[in-house]
Amino acid sequence: MPTSSLPESERLPAAGADALSALADPTLADRVASARLPTRHGEFMSHVYRSRLDGVEHVALTLGDLEGQEGVLVRLHSECLTGDIFGSLRCDCGEQLELALHRIQDEGRGVLLYLRGQEGRGIGITHKIRAYALQDQGLDTVQANEAQGLPVDARSYEAAAFILRDLGLCSVRLMSNNPRKIAALEAAGLPVLQREAHEIAANAENRRYLVTKRQKLGHLLELPRRTGD
Ligand SMILES: [Zn+2]
């Protein structure tokens, strides 16, 4: 005999209590460190946010006054060890990262949010390198994830939207070719006033990857040819 006086149909399921506490405190990430960060691309403020969803530490590089601002220039950059650090030509991440920092400096205001734990569209470095090996056998970037029994895109942007709001942004202009990122921010309650195309000229190594992103993942890419390719 249950001790609750509520009929079965009105009692919360076990997970209901967690859902209610999440509603009462919608904090998805905590700002845990901040400091000035001079870079080759100019000076930024750096803010580390630790996500309460998964413990991952994301980094926001910010420039200018953001509090209460509309249409702030923003890049959501998914961590890419091979592209960002090693200069891999298999993707366009490293060049997109540098371009975003330059554009924010030119504008004098903006946010680059470096989303860690999003390597290989969220599958991690091991599976990403395995996916590269599969691509060298002829699979495309989508098939290579599927062949490993992994999602084509495992990323979510709830923490990102929370961090941008915590930085004071009321709406953004998003540097992105990915409609999913725009939809995710809008769904999380952060209006995207405008998409800012953010395309790097393809090279011989990443052309097929970018074509697949356009054809299968709906990325808004023009794919101009780089002189010399
Ligand atoms: Zn990359």
Boltz pocket constraint, residues with backbone or C-beta under 6 A from the ligand:
constraints:
  - pocket:
      binder: B
      contacts: [[A, 80], [A, 82], [A, 83], [A, 84], [A, 91], [A, 92], [A, 93], [A, 94]]
      max_distance: 6.0
